[in-house]
């Protein structure tokens, strides 16, 4: 069992969700986050004062998958989020030791579904 955490551009969320749906992955958690990376940010002029904006809006996806869905899920995220420009995002994969579905008490692979 793996937890895939992907940080992507907000405007690519619809494309990533469509790509994941084609791969058979529909369960996910989506959060709005702020972050700084290679993009570095930009300067904004507001009422004559220059403000440095270095935390940019991003979307974080968290998807728990069984091992056989790992590569198709990663490929789907890359396909949906790729623009070829700095700021496309990152994907992190971590191992899940245990999963429990609260409603039924199922554990392991069955709890992820």
LOMIKOL-455103 format. One record per atom (N, C-alpha, C): residue number from 1; residue in three letters; atom name; x, y, z. Coordinates in pm, whole numbers, m for minus. Layout:
// LOMIKOL-455103
NUM  ALA  CA  X  Y  Z
...
//
This chain:
// LOMIKOL-455103
1  UNK  N  85  m117  0
1  UNK  CA  0  0  0
1  UNK  C  90  123  0
2  UNK  N  53  222  m81
2  UNK  CA  132  344  m95
2  UNK  C  42  467  m83
3  UNK  N  101  575  m35
3  UNK  CA  33  704  m34
3  UNK  C  105  793  m135
4  UNK  N  32  837  m234
4  UNK  CA  86  927  m336
4  UNK  C  41  1068  m299
5  UNK  N  139  1156  m284
5  UNK  CA  111  1297  m260
5  UNK  C  163  1374  m379
6  UNK  N  75  1445  m446
6  UNK  CA  114  1521  m565
6  UNK  C  81  1668  m543
7  UNK  N  177  1753  m576
7  UNK  CA  158  1898  m571
7  UNK  C  153  1945  m716
8  UNK  N  41  2006  m756
8  UNK  CA  22  2045  m896
8  UNK  C  m29  2189  m906
9  UNK  N  m30  2240  m1027
9  UNK  CA  m87  2372  m1054
9  UNK  C  m240  2365  m1040
10  UNK  N  m302  2466  m980
10  UNK  CA  m447  2463  m962
10  UNK  C  m526  2448  m1092
11  UNK  N  m480  2512  m1200
11  UNK  CA  m555  2506  m1326
11  UNK  C  m545  2368  m1394
12  UNK  N  m458  2279  m1345
12  UNK  CA  m444  2146  m1403
12  UNK  C  m525  2040  m1328
13  UNK  N  m596  2079  m1222
13  UNK  CA  m671  1982  m1141
13  UNK  C  m775  1907  m1224
14  UNK  N  m848  1977  m1307
14  UNK  CA  m951  1912  m1390
14  UNK  C  m888  1809  m1483
15  UNK  N  m776  1843  m1545
15  UNK  CA  m708  1750  m1635
15  UNK  C  m656  1627  m1560
16  UNK  N  m601  1649  m1441
16  UNK  CA  m548  1538  m1361
16  UNK  C  m662  1446  m1317
17  UNK  N  m773  1504  m1272
17  UNK  CA  m888  1421  m1232
17  UNK  C  m941  1338  m1348
18  UNK  N  m947  1396  m1467
18  UNK  CA  m994  1323  m1586
18  UNK  C  m897  1210  m1619
19  UNK  N  m769  1237  m1611
19  UNK  CA  m667  1136  m1640
19  UNK  C  m672  1023  m1537
20  UNK  N  m691  1058  m1410
20  UNK  CA  m703  956  m1305
20  UNK  C  m828  871  m1325
21  UNK  N  m938  934  m1364
21  UNK  CA  m1063  860  m1387
21  UNK  C  m1044  756  m1499
22  UNK  N  m971  792  m1605
22  UNK  CA  m942  697  m1713
22  UNK  C  m862  578  m1662
23  UNK  N  m775  604  m1561
23  UNK  CA  m692  498  m1504
23  UNK  C  m767  418  m1397
24  UNK  N  m892  456  m1370
24  UNK  CA  m972  383  m1271
24  UNK  C  m950  429  m1128
25  UNK  N  m893  547  m1111
25  UNK  CA  m868  600  m977
25  UNK  C  m962  717  m954
26  UNK  N  m1053  703  m857
26  UNK  CA  m1150  810  m831
26  UNK  C  m1148  857  m686
27  UNK  N  m1079  784  m598
27  UNK  CA  m1075  820  m456
27  UNK  C  m951  904  m429
28  UNK  N  m971  1024  m375
28  UNK  CA  m858  1112  m348
28  UNK  C  m900  1219  m249
29  UNK  N  m802  1283  m189
29  UNK  CA  m823  1399  m105
29  UNK  C  m753  1515  m174
30  UNK  N  m822  1629  m185
30  UNK  CA  m767  1746  m254
30  UNK  C  m767  1864  m158
31  UNK  N  m651  1932  m150
31  UNK  CA  m638  2048  m62
31  UNK  C  m572  2163  m138
32  UNK  N  m613  2285  m106
32  UNK  CA  m545  2404  m157
32  UNK  C  m429  2434  m62
33  UNK  N  m310  2453  m119
33  UNK  CA  m191  2478  m38
33  UNK  C  m111  2593  m99
34  UNK  N  m16  2643  m24
34  UNK  CA  78  2744  m73
34  UNK  C  217  2685  m69
35  UNK  N  301  2720  m166
35  UNK  CA  435  2665  m166
35  UNK  C  532  2747  m250
36  UNK  N  660  2722  m225
36  UNK  CA  766  2788  m301
36  UNK  C  860  2681  m351
37  UNK  N  898  2694  m476
37  UNK  CA  991  2600  m537
37  UNK  C  1079  2674  m635
38  UNK  N  1108  2610  m747
38  UNK  CA  1192  2672  m850
38  UNK  C  1127  2795  m912
39  UNK  N  995  2803  m907
39  UNK  CA  926  2918  m966
39  UNK  C  964  3048  m898
40  UNK  N  995  3045  m773
40  UNK  CA  1041  3157  m691
40  UNK  C  936  3261  m658
41  UNK  N  834  3279  m735
41  UNK  CA  733  3379  m706
41  UNK  C  741  3498  m800
42  UNK  N  680  3609  m759
42  UNK  CA  674  3727  m843
42  UNK  C  652  3850  m755
43  UNK  N  670  3968  m813
43  UNK  CA  644  4094  m743
43  UNK  C  510  4148  m788
44  UNK  N  436  4202  m693
44  UNK  CA  304  4257  m721
44  UNK  C  301  4401  m672
45  UNK  N  247  4490  m752
45  UNK  CA  237  4631  m716
45  UNK  C  96  4659  m667
46  UNK  N  83  4705  m542
46  UNK  CA  m50  4734  m487
46  UNK  C  m45  4872  m422
47  UNK  N  m120  4965  m477
47  UNK  CA  m126  5104  m429
47  UNK  C  13  5167  m418
48  UNK  N  95  5141  m518
48  UNK  CA  226  5200  m525
48  UNK  C  333  5130  m442
49  UNK  N  297  5024  m373
49  UNK  CA  393  4950  m291
49  UNK  C  417  4814  m355
50  UNK  N  544  4778  m369
50  UNK  CA  579  4650  m429
50  UNK  C  579  4543  m320
51  UNK  N  502  4437  m343
51  UNK  CA  496  4324  m251
51  UNK  C  556  4202  m320
52  UNK  N  643  4132  m249
52  UNK  CA  701  4009  m303
52  UNK  C  609  3893  m266
53  UNK  N  561  3822  m367
53  UNK  CA  476  3706  m346
53  UNK  C  561  3584  m377
54  UNK  N  607  3513  m272
54  UNK  CA  693  3398  m297
54  UNK  C  627  3266  m260
55  UNK  N  508  3270  m203
55  UNK  CA  432  3148  m181
55  UNK  C  318  3146  m283
56  UNK  N  324  3052  m373
56  UNK  CA  227  3045  m483
56  UNK  C  118  2943  m453
57  UNK  N  0  2965  m509
57  UNK  CA  m112  2872  m491
57  UNK  C  m84  2743  m565
58  UNK  N  m107  2632  m496
58  UNK  CA  m92  2498  m553
58  UNK  C  m209  2412  m505
59  UNK  N  m221  2295  m561
59  UNK  CA  m320  2197  m518
59  UNK  C  m245  2071  m477
60  UNK  N  m281  2016  m362
60  UNK  CA  m220  1891  m315
60  UNK  C  m322  1779  m324
61  UNK  N  m283  1672  m392
61  UNK  CA  m365  1552  m401
61  UNK  C  m302  1444  m313
62  UNK  N  m384  1375  m236
62  UNK  CA  m338  1259  m162
62  UNK  C  m423  1141  m205
63  UNK  N  m355  1037  m252
63  UNK  CA  m424  919  m304
63  UNK  C  m359  795  m246
64  UNK  N  m437  716  m172
64  UNK  CA  m388  589  m119
64  UNK  C  m423  481  m220
65  UNK  N  m323  402  m259
65  UNK  CA  m345  298  m360
65  UNK  C  m280  167  m316
66  UNK  N  m337  58  m365
66  UNK  CA  m270  m71  m351
66  UNK  C  m157  m75  m453
67  UNK  N  m58  m161  m428
67  UNK  CA  65  m162  m508
67  UNK  C  41  m175  m658
68  UNK  N  m59  m250  m700
68  UNK  CA  m81  m269  m843
68  UNK  C  m133  m142  m912
69  UNK  N  m184  m45  m836
69  UNK  CA  m232  81  m893
69  UNK  C  m128  192  m889
70  UNK  N  m11  166  m830
70  UNK  CA  89  271  m812
70  UNK  C  133  333  m945
71  UNK  N  186  254  m1035
71  UNK  CA  238  309  m1162
71  UNK  C  128  371  m1249
72  UNK  N  11  307  m1265
72  UNK  CA  m94  373  m1345
72  UNK  C  m138  507  m1286
73  UNK  N  m139  517  m1154
73  UNK  CA  m178  642  m1089
73  UNK  C  m73  750  m1114
74  UNK  N  53  716  m1099
74  UNK  CA  161  812  m1124
74  UNK  C  159  859  m1268
75  UNK  N  144  766  m1362
75  UNK  CA  139  802  m1504
75  UNK  C  22  895  m1534
76  UNK  N  m92  869  m1471
76  UNK  CA  m210  952  m1493
76  UNK  C  m188  1094  m1440
77  UNK  N  m125  1106  m1324
77  UNK  CA  m99  1240  m1268
77  UNK  C  m2  1316  m1359
78  UNK  N  105  1250  m1401
78  UNK  CA  203  1315  m1489
78  UNK  C  136  1358  m1620
79  UNK  N  54  1270  m1676
79  UNK  CA  m14  1301  m1803
79  UNK  C  m105  1423  m1788
80  UNK  N  m178  1431  m1678
80  UNK  CA  m272  1541  m1659
80  UNK  C  m207  1672  m1618
81  UNK  N  m94  1666  m1546
81  UNK  CA  m33  1787  m1490
81  UNK  C  78  1845  m1574
82  UNK  N  130  1770  m1669
82  UNK  CA  249  1811  m1745
82  UNK  C  221  1927  m1840
83  UNK  N  303  2033  m1828
83  UNK  CA  301  2143  m1925
83  UNK  C  440  2163  m1985
84  UNK  N  542  2109  m1917
84  UNK  CA  679  2127  m1962
84  UNK  C  745  2253  m1909
85  UNK  N  676  2325  m1822
85  UNK  CA  730  2449  m1767
85  UNK  C  764  2431  m1619
86  UNK  N  850  2520  m1569
86  UNK  CA  881  2517  m1426
86  UNK  C  753  2537  m1348
87  UNK  N  735  2458  m1242
87  UNK  CA  616  2470  m1159
87  UNK  C  511  2365  m1187
88  UNK  N  541  2267  m1274
88  UNK  CA  444  2160  m1300
88  UNK  C  411  2082  m1174
89  UNK  N  507  2070  m1082
89  UNK  CA  477  2005  m955
89  UNK  C  570  1891  m923
90  UNK  N  533  1818  m818
90  UNK  CA  611  1704  m770
90  UNK  C  515  1594  m727
91  UNK  N  567  1470  m730
91  UNK  CA  494  1354  m679
91  UNK  C  582  1285  m576
92  UNK  N  526  1258  m459
92  UNK  CA  596  1187  m353
92  UNK  C  522  1057  m326
93  UNK  N  597  948  m309
93  UNK  CA  537  818  m280
93  UNK  C  592  770  m147
94  UNK  N  502  738  m54
94  UNK  CA  541  685  75
94  UNK  C  468  554  101
95  UNK  N  529  471  183
95  UNK  CA  470  342  217
95  UNK  C  371  359  331
96  UNK  N  258  290  320
96  UNK  CA  156  290  426
96  UNK  C  171  157  501
97  UNK  N  191  165  631
97  UNK  CA  205  43  711
97  UNK  C  71  m23  738
98  UNK  N  m32  56  764
98  UNK  CA  m163  m1  798
98  UNK  C  m271  97  757
99  UNK  N  m384  43  713
99  UNK  CA  m501  122  679
99  UNK  C  m622  56  742
100  UNK  N  m707  137  804
100  UNK  CA  m830  86  866
100  UNK  C  m947  171  819
101  UNK  N  m1049  105  765
101  UNK  CA  m1172  176  728
101  UNK  C  m1257  184  854
102  UNK  N  m1285  306  897
102  UNK  CA  m1355  327  1024
102  UNK  C  m1494  265  1023
103  UNK  N  m1567  282  915
103  UNK  CA  m1707  235  908
103  UNK  C  m1719  85  928
104  UNK  N  m1632  7  864
104  UNK  CA  m1647  m139  866
104  UNK  C  m1541  m212  948
105  UNK  N  m1432  m142  980
105  UNK  CA  m1323  m207  1051
105  UNK  C  m1230  m286  960
106  UNK  N  m1254  m282  829
106  UNK  CA  m1165  m352  735
106  UNK  C  m1025  m298  749
107  UNK  N  m925  m385  721
107  UNK  CA  m786  m347  732
107  UNK  C  m710  m381  606
108  UNK  N  m598  m312  585
108  UNK  CA  m509  m344  474
108  UNK  C  m565  m307  338
109  UNK  N  m537  m394  240
109  UNK  CA  m577  m368  101
109  UNK  C  m728  m348  87
110  UNK  N  m806  m423  163
110  UNK  CA  m951  m412  154
110  UNK  C  m1000  m274  199
111  UNK  N  m930  m212  292
111  UNK  CA  m972  m81  341
111  UNK  C  m947  30  238
112  UNK  N  m847  12  153
112  UNK  CA  m820  112  50
112  UNK  C  m920  100  m64
113  UNK  N  m955  m22  m101
113  UNK  CA  m1057  m43  m202
113  UNK  C  m1009  m53  m340
//
